[in-house]
Amino acid sequence: MKAAIKNAKLMKVNQIWKKHKPQGLGFSDTDVIIIELKSTDGKLFTQCFYCRLKADGSLGHSITKTSEKRQKELQNFIKKYICQDENYNIKNDINTWKGKEVNVEKINGGFIIKI
């Protein structure tokens, strides 16, 4: 199934959770990319990618294995649907994601982006 990106925004994790991060997010997960999508059958859903961005807006490396796995997932998403450049500047170019079409998969009554 296909879905179109309706909105994409970048936020700091501490803007969302003021006191404590949810369990599973490491100290190196400092940023969150929130993507709002609309599937071809009209359903709206949101997917978040937790990551660590460098000062130049490109993806940094994480210290923990789980954080690094999340980084790789985001890198694969960007390479597949957005841009092939490894030093892609997410901070400056996230607004260009609107309108891009992605493949989605229905799992447990919800949708996720197929990477």
Buried (B, 14 or more C-beta within 10 A) or exposed (E): EEBBBBBBEBEEBEEEEEEEBEEEBBEBBBBBBBBBBBBEEEBEBEBEBBBBBEEEBBBBEBEEEBBBEBBEBBBEBBBBBBBEEEEBBBEEBBEEBEEBEBEBEEEEEEBEBBB
